[in-house]
Structures are given as structure tokens and as C-alpha cells.
């Protein structure tokens, strides 16, 4: 099993999220969350390096993020600032 180089622990978190990409609003579901990013399950196409607004629908958490990974199941996001900033 490959060693992960993560600095921040990931927590499993299944929550509805809203992603704003330009004038497009995308409903999705988070799979996991860390202080610096999240993985979000979505079928909506996004490109690497897209900058989005990321909002948890049922939590008071919002962040700007960059798409750093695209898979057939969703996208990996890297937050502009940690969730504690």
C-alpha cells in the first residue's frame, strides 16, 4: 500500500455541499474533509485548477478552493486557506 504524504488527517464526512463555479451552482456530496481540502462526489464536469466557492449546505463552513484532482467519482479540492484561518 503506498504511503500517503498528507499533512492533515482526513475525516469521513458525508454532507450536502454547494459548489459555485462561475455562474453555475452544483449540488454535490462531500466524502471526506481535512483542514486543507475535501473530496466531493459529483458527476458535473470540472477541470483541474478551476477555482470554486465551496459551501456545506448544513454546516457554517464556506471556502474558496481549487480543483486539484478529477476522477470518475468526483473532485479533490484544495482550500485557499485552512478551515481554521
C-alpha positions in Angstrom: 0.0 0.0 0.0 1.5 3.4 -1.0 2.4 5.8 1.8 0.3 9.0 1.8 2.1 12.3 2.1 -0.8 14.1 3.8 -0.1 16.7 6.5 -3.7 16.9 7.7 -5.9 14.0 8.8 -8.9 13.3 6.6 -12.3 12.8 8.3 -15.1 10.9 6.6 -17.9 13.4 6.2 -21.0 12.8 4.1 -22.8 16.1 3.8 -24.6 18.0 1.1 -22.4 20.8 -0.4 -23.0 23.5 -3.0 -20.2 24.4 -5.4 -20.2 27.7 -7.2 -18.3 27.6 -10.5 -18.7 30.9 -12.2 -22.4 31.4 -12.6 -23.1 27.7 -12.2 -24.4 26.2 -8.9 -23.7 22.5 -8.5 -25.2 20.3 -5.8 -22.9 17.5 -4.6 -21.9 15.4 -1.5 -18.7 15.5 0.4 -16.9 12.2 1.0 -14.1 13.4 3.3 -12.7 16.6 4.7 -9.4 17.9 6.1 -8.2 21.3 7.2 -6.8 21.9 3.7 -9.2 20.2 1.4 -12.1 17.8 0.6 -13.2 15.2 -1.8 -16.6 15.7 -3.3 -18.7 13.2 -5.2 -20.2 14.9 -8.3 -20.9 13.9 -11.9 -20.7 17.5 -13.0 -17.6 18.1 -15.1 -14.8 20.3 -13.8 -11.3 21.0 -14.9 -8.0 20.9 -12.9 -7.2 24.3 -11.5 -10.9 25.5 -11.6 -11.4 27.9 -8.7 -14.7 27.3 -6.9 -16.7 28.5 -3.9 -17.4 25.5 -1.6 -20.3 25.7 0.9 -21.6 23.0 3.2 -25.3 23.2 3.0 -26.0 22.1 6.6 -22.8 23.5 8.3 -21.4 27.0 8.7 -18.4 26.3 6.6 -17.6 28.0 3.3 -14.3 28.3 1.5 -12.7 29.1 -1.8 -10.9 26.1 -3.3 -9.0 24.9 -6.3 -9.7 21.6 -8.1 -6.5 19.5 -7.7 -7.8 16.1 -8.7 -10.5 14.9 -11.1 -11.8 11.3 -11.1 -14.9 9.5 -12.5 -16.4 9.7 -8.9 -15.7 13.3 -8.2 -13.2 16.0 -7.5 -10.4 16.7 -5.0 -10.4 20.3 -3.7 -7.6 22.2 -2.0 -8.8 25.1 0.1 -7.3 28.6 -0.4 -6.9 28.8 3.4 -7.2 26.2 6.1 -10.6 25.9 7.7 -9.2 27.5 10.8 -7.9 30.6 9.1 
